[in-house]
Amino acid sequence: MTNQNNQLLKLLGVGFGIAVTVGGTIGTGILRKPGPIAALIGEPWIILLLWLAVGIYALLGVLCAIELAISMPQAGAWYVYARRAFGDYFGFVTGITSWLGTVSALGFGAYTMSEYIGLLMPSTNNYIQNIAVLMLILLTGFHWMGTKSAGKSQEILAVIKAVGLLIFVAVCFIFGGQPAGQQVVNTVSNTAVPLTLLGIIGALQAIFYTYDGWHTATYFTEENTDPAKTLPKSMISGVIMIIVIYILVNAAILYALPKEMLLNSKLAAADTISYIFGDGFSKIITIFLMVSILGIVNAQIMFAPRVIFSMSRDHLFFKEASRVNVSGTPSIAMALTALLSILLILSGKETCGKLSDIATFFFVLSYAAGFAALVRIRYTEPELIRPYKAPWFPYLPYLLILLSVMFLGGAVYSDIQSSKYALIFLIFSYPIYYVVKTLNKND
């Protein structure tokens, strides 16, 4: 069934905004990336500085995103702002890349969670793909039931995730201060890892991927009961919470886990717990990883459909995707999102992983488009009502555009394979856009 006006429902507030910011950002990255980052950087203080630097980028980005979201309270986030500022084609590219990036991350997340289920229950290892597909089907069915129940589930998962990470930090500092743990603090600089530009770029790529999601609340502005009042509170407090948690978790791992172990760790959090308490306790982290993945997948299955829903409403996607059911869910858009993610899962983890690498490029490209849109709309639409204005204009958005472009240049330089596919898509984006516009014109 669809609602008579085919409109999203205004049901969400501050609690959901914080939950979707935290839950849509904190995933497996913070538990997996510290090892590879340490192998690239080496020095603990530089590692913490890079995590803080990207956190500040996200916080400054939030200040810009809030102005855009409140002055243009529509589902779709970066797509909406890019289209408003630069026209249909630019909006189309931003929307499709944003959607495809999230779809690939969604498939990758579901597949990864099924692998962790396999670790806990080895008898299921032959059914990894089936479990991942079933998981997405069940999540889609749950979210189909309505925005209100989906929002509450996100709040619960976000609280569990935040509390769990803070307990992990406390455990590391309380029980990791044994002679081996103390030795890490004293001798951590003795294991030399040369600091290189490529190493810094590689570490920044990993950290950017882990922070992606800081803007998630903007996808739901159209469903917010009072965005001008609640969005600044939820987004700013949510990102500050993420920065604090990320710094604390990294500091805890660097404190508790010997450097020679950290450099070779693919799952630093689990290895830290194993080092402190023994291998039997690593299952606790595995269970927490599953909850963490569920939280971010839960957020992605909510916000990704909002992009193509909004595009469809603007005649830049198939018109059926603009349908909304009685519970406020963009039902067809959600089904398409889940279906494409399932197809990626069936194609194998390597495909999902490769697309996730490409997604990081597209995510940052979307950020740059949003910051550029802020500048352009300030000048082209000075009469637009702006209950909230980004501070330090125009220096702040210009700084963020510069940082985004520098990151994209570094990404192309250091990871030409993933960047190549992203650039190829951009080349073919106009013919795809032309076909979609033509089909919608003929309907």
C-alpha positions, 0 to 999 in steps of 0.5 A, spaced: 500 500 500 502 507 498 500 513 502 495 517 499 500 523 498 506 519 497 510 523 502 515 521 507 512 522 514 515 526 519 517 522 525 524 523 527 527 527 532 534 529 536 535 521 538 534 518 532 539 524 529 544 522 534 543 515 533 543 515 525 550 519 525 553 514 530 550 508 528 551 510 520 558 511 521 561 507 527 562 500 523 567 495 523 573 500 521 575 502 528 576 495 530 579 493 523 583 499 521 588 500 527 593 494 525 593 496 517 594 504 519 600 502 524 603 498 519 603 504 514 605 510 520 608 507 526 608 513 530 602 512 535 602 520 536 601 521 528 596 515 528 592 519 533 593 526 530 591 523 523 584 520 526 583 527 530 585 531 523 579 527 519 575 528 525 575 535 525 574 535 517 568 531 519 566 536 524 567 542 520 563 538 514 557 537 519 557 545 520 556 546 512 551 540 511 547 543 517 546 549 513 544 545 506 540 540 510 535 545 514 535 550 508 533 545 503 529 539 507 529 534 502 531 526 502 537 525 498 542 529 502 548 531 497 544 529 491 539 535 493 544 540 494 548 538 487 542 538 483 540 545 486 546 548 485 549 545 478 543 542 475 540 536 473 546 532 470 551 534 476 545 532 481 544 525 477 552 524 477 552 525 485 546 521 486 548 515 483 555 515 485 552 516 492 547 510 492 551 505 488 557 507 493 552 505 499 549 499 495 556 496 495 558 498 502 551 495 504 552 488 500 560 488 503 557 489 510 552 483 510 557 479 507 562 480 512 557 479 518 555 472 515 563 471 515 563 472 523 557 468 524 561 463 520 567 464 525 562 463 531 558 457 528 563 453 523 558 449 520 555 455 517 561 456 513 558 453 506 552 458 506 555 465 507 552 468 501 545 465 503 546 468 510 548 474 507 542 474 502 537 472 508 539 477 512 538 483 507 531 480 506 529 480 513 532 487 514 528 490 508 522 486 511 523 489 517 524 496 515 518 496 510 514 496 516 515 503 517 520 509 519 518 509 526 520 502 528 526 502 524 528 509 527 527 506 534 532 500 532 537 504 530 537 508 536 538 501 540 543 499 536 547 505 536 547 505 544 549 498 544 555 500 540 557 506 543 557 503 550 560 497 548 566 501 545 567 505 551 567 498 555 572 496 551 576 502 552 576 501 559 578 494 559 584 495 555 586 501 560 585 497 566 587 490 564 592 492 559 597 495 564 601 489 565 608 489 564 607 487 557 602 492 556 607 497 559 612 495 555 608 497 549 608 504 552 615 505 553 618 501 547 613 503 541 618 507 538 623 502 537 620 498 532 621 503 526 616 504 520 618 509 515 614 515 515 612 516 507 607 520 503 604 514 500 603 511 507 600 517 510 595 517 504 593 510 505 592 511 512 588 517 511 584 513 506 582 508 511 580 513 516 576 517 511 572 510 510 571 509 517 569 516 518 564 516 512 557 517 515 558 523 519 552 526 514 547 521 515 542 525 518 541 529 512 538 524 508 532 524 513 531 532 514 524 531 510 522 526 515 525 530 521 519 533 526 523 540 526 530 540 523 532 547 524 531 545 532 534 538 532 539 537 526 544 542 529 544 538 536 544 531 533 549 532 528 554 536 532 553 532 538 553 525 534 560 527 530 563 529 537 561 523 540 564 519 534 571 523 534 572 521 542 570 514 541 575 513 535 581 517 539 579 513 545 579 506 542 586 507 538 589 510 544 587 503 548 589 499 542 596 502 542 596 502 550 595 495 550 597 491 544 605 490 543 607 494 537 609 488 533 603 484 534 599 491 532 603 491 525 600 485 523 593 485 526 587 484 521 583 485 527 586 489 532 580 489 537 580 482 537 587 481 538 587 486 543 582 482 548 586 475 546 592 478 548 590 481 555 585 475 557 587 469 552 584 467 545 577 464 548 575 471 549 576 474 542 569 471 541 566 477 545 569 482 540 566 477 534 559 478 537 560 485 538 563 486 531 556 483 528 552 488 532 556 493 530 556 491 522 548 490 524 548 497 526 551 500 520 547 496 515 541 498 519 542 505 517 544 504 510 538 500 508 534 506 511 538 512 507 540 509 501 533 508 498 532 516 500 537 518 494 533 514 489 526 516 491 528 523 491 531 522 484 525 519 482 521 524 484 525 529 480 524 525 474 532 523 474 530 515 476 525 510 474 518 514 477 516 507 480 521 509 485 518 515 488 512 510 491 511 511 499 507 506 503 503 507 509 508 507 514 513 512 510 517 507 507 520 508 500 518 501 498 520 500 491 526 504 492 528 500 498 527 493 494 531 496 488 537 497 493 536 491 497 536 487 490 542 490 487 546 489 494 544 482 494 546 481 486 553 484 489 553 479 494 552 473 489 557 476 485 562 474 491 566 478 496 571 480 492 567 484 487 563 487 494 570 489 496 573 492 490 566 496 489 567 499 497 574 501 495 571 505 489 566 507 494 570 511 498 572 515 492 565 517 490 563 519 498 569 524 498 567 526 491 560 527 494 562 531 500 566 536 495 560 537 491 556 539 497 561 544 499 561 547 492 554 547 492 554 551 499 558 556 496 554 557 489 547 557 493 549 562 497 551 567 491 545 565 487 540 564 492 541 570 497 534 570 499 533 563 501 531 562 508 537 559 512 535 558 519 542 556 520 548 558 517 555 555 516 560 559 520 567 562 517 564 563 510 566 562 504 573 560 508 570 554 511 567 551 505 573 553 500 578 549 505 574 543 505 573 543 498 581 544 497 582 538 502 577 534 499 580 535 492 587 533 495 585 527 498 582 525 491 588 527 488 592 522 493 587 517 492 588 517 484 595 517 485 596 511 491 590 507 488 590 507 481 586 501 480 580 503 484 580 510 482 580 508 474 573 504 475 571 511 478 573 515 473 571 510 467 564 511 470 564 519 470 566 518 463 560 514 461 555 518 466 552 523 461 550 517 456 546 514 462 543 520 464 541 522 457 538 515 457 534 516 463 532 523 462 529 521 455 525 515 458 522 519 463 520 524 458 517 519 454 513 516 460 
